[in-house]
Amino acid sequence: MQPPTVYLVGAGPGDPELLTLKAARLLQLADVVVHDRLVGDGVLALVQPRARLIDVGKAPGRHPLAQEEINRLLLRLAAPDRVVVRLKGGDPFVFGRGGEEAAFLVHHGIRVEVVPGITAAAGCAATALIPLTHRGLATGVRFVAGHCQKDAPLELDWRGLADPETTLVVYMGLARIAEIAAKLIAHGLSPATPAAAIAQGTTAYERIVRAPLAGIAAASASARLASPVLFMIGRVVDALAPLGEAVRAQDGLARLGVAGHA
């Protein structure tokens, strides 16, 4: 008999073809799938028809279930020989609060298995042809959350983040990108540093806006980008820009960098 188990599964950044084989297999086996808002319809379509789907997705100003309630829901659902999948956009352990859920479940005697997913930074960088690291341009990459609970002040290591040798990726920063850009510039990062805003990355609705750091907030607002939006800041943003424009000038298949292949 399978002991009570919850699978924390990463759904990737949006494109269902970016799921891992293990994630796809678990969706076919699942009895219950508890999913977030950012899990797209294409991924949910892979869940077997008899499975129960429970949407616990959070949006700005809309939290149908608090995190503590989600934890307790997973605990109630866990049962011997029931396959419970907690499906999260991107990777469960990258701004997905998967660590909190795992700790809660293990504390209550529930077995937890984590299935990693492609995080938004990797997926969006790939489709936008932005190398997160690149010789001579960036020796490292940092991921930060661009918002805090209850609109608390952003207290980040601004001096450390304003490093021209590092690529900075900002998750969930659409509402505060003007503040983030201003803080980075105030702590030494050039206003001309290339930046990109990527909305609904890896999906058919992907939109990419590029601008210098000093203008990325205005450019994003002008484009009326809709959440989810990921920001990439650093010299790597323009590293392959001519190649990226050439690829996007071709047909939709070529957008993946493999023109002529399905």
N, C-alpha and C positions, 0 to 999 in steps of 0.2 A: 504494500500500500504506500502510495506517495504521501509523504508528510505534508502538512499545510505549507504551501510555498507561494510566494508572490514573485513574479518575474518583473523586474524593472527594465523596461525595454526602450531603447532609443529608436525613435521613428525617423531620424535623420532630418535634414533641413526642409523637406517638402516633396521632392521628387521621389515617388514610390520606388523607382528603380535603384535608389541609393540605400535602400534597406539592406541590412545584412541577411544572409541566408537563414541564420538562426532566428532573427526577428520575424521573417516571413513565415517560417515553420511554426513558430509559437502562435502567430495570429491565426493560423489554420487549426491549431489545437485548442485555442482558448475557449473556455466556458464563459468567462467574464472579461471584458476589456474596459478598464477605467482610463479615459484618455483626456488629454489637454486640448485647449482651443487651437493650438498651432499644429495639431496633427491633421493633415489634409484629407479630403475625401478619397483621394487616390489610394492612400495608405489604408484608410478604414474599409475600403472596398475589398481588401484582402482578408478581412476577418470573416471566418465561417458564418453562414447565415444564422445558425442556431445560437450563436453567442449573444450574450446580453451586453449592450454598449451603455456605458455610463459616462456622460460628459461632465467633467468637473473643471472645465477650462476657466481660467481667469483672464479678464481683460481690464484695461485701465478703468477704474471706477466701478467694476463689476466683478464681484467675487462670490459666486453662488455658494461655494463651500470654502470655509477657512481651511488653512493647511492642517490644523489639528483635526478637523472633521474628516478630511481626506484620509489622514492617518488611521482614524478609527474605522472608517469605511473599509479600508483595505484589511484591517484586522478582522472585521466581521465577515468579510467575504472569504478569507482564507480558510480552506477546509481540505481534509484528506481527499486526494484524487480529484480535486477541482483545480483546473488550470486558470489562475488569475494573472492577467497581464496588466501591469501599470504602464501605459504607453505615453511616452513623453517626446515632445519635439526635440530634435537634435540628439544630444547625449544626456542620459539621466544625471550624470555627475558634473555637468557644465551648466551652471545657473538653472538647474532643473529641480533643485531641492530633493534630489534623489537620496542624498546622504541622510537627510532628516527622516525620510520615510523608511529607509533601510534601518537606521538606528532604532526607530520606534518599533518596527516589526520584530527585529531580532531581540529587543528587550522583552517582548511579549511572547517569545518562543516560536516565532514564525521563521521558517527558512526563507532566505532571500537570494535570488540569483540575478545578477546584473548583466544585461546584454547591451554592450556599448553601441552607440550610433554615431554617425558622422555629425559633428557639431556644426552649427551654422557658419562659423568662421571658415572652416575648411571647405564646406560645400559652396558657400557664396564666393569665396576667393577663387575656387576652381572655375565656376561658370563665368565669372567676371575677368578671368585671366589675370588675377593679381596674386603673385607669389608672396606668401606670408613672410618668407625669408628669401634673400637673394644676395649672392656674393657681391660685396662692395656697396650694398644699399642697406641691408638689415641683417643683423646677426642674431636677432631674437624677436619674439612676439609676445605680447601681453594681452590677456582678455580681461575686460572690466565690465561691470554692470553700470549702466548709465542712469539708474534710478535707485531710490531708497524707499523703504516702506513709509507710508504716511507722509510722503513728500519731505522727509528729513533732508538736511543738507548733505550734499555729496562731499564726503570726507575721504578723499583719495590721496595717494602719494603723488601729488601733481609734479613735483620736481623730478621724481623718478620716472614718471610717465612721459615727461617732456624730453625724451631722449631721441635724437634724430637717427640713432643707430637701431632703433627698435620699431617694429610695426605695432600699432595700437589698434585693437579691435574693441569696439564699444557695442555691447548688447543692450537692448531696451533703452536706447538713449534718445529717441526721437523728440521727446518733449523737452529735453534739457541739453540738446547738442550745442545751442548757442553759449550756454554757461560753460560747458565742457571745453569748447574751443577757446573761449576767453581765458579760462584758467590755464590751459596748456600754453597759450601765447604769453600770458603773464609770467609763466615760469620758464620761459626761454625757448619754446619751440617756435620756429619761424612761421609767421602768418601765411607764407607761401607754400608751406608743406602740403603736398598733394593729399586729398581726402576723397573718399567715395561713400555715398549712401546707397545701399542695396536693399530694395524693397521686395519682399516675397521671393527671395533668392531661390534659385534652382527650379522654380516652377514656370509654367507657361506665362505667368503674369509678372515675371521678374522685370524690374526697372532699376537702372543704374544711373545715378547722378554723380558727376565728378566736379570738383571745385577746389580751390585752395582752402586751407583750413579756415582762414578768416571769412570765407564766403560760403562754407558748406551749409550752415544753418539757413541762410537766406535762399540758397539754391534748392534745398530740400523743401522748404516751405513753398517756394514758387512752383515746384513740381507737384505739390500736393501728394506727397508720398503717403501711402497708407501702411500702418503697422501690419506685420513686423518689418522693422528696418534695422539693418546692421550697418555700423559705420566702420570704415577702415581708414586709418590715418598713418601716413608715412611715405617715404620715397618710393617704396615698392608699388604704390598705387599706379604710378605712371610708367613702371618698368616695361610693361608689355602693352602699353596703350595702343601703339600703332597696329600691333598684331591683333589686339582685341577688336579694333574698329574694322579691320579687314575680315575677321571671322564673322562679326555681326552683320557685315554687308552681304554675306552669302545667305543661303537658305537656313531655315530653322534647325536643320540637322547639323549644319556646320557650326552652330552656336556651341556645341559640345566639343568642338575642336577635332572632329573626326568626319569631315565632309564626305558624303557619299555612303556612309554606313548607317543602318537603321539601329 
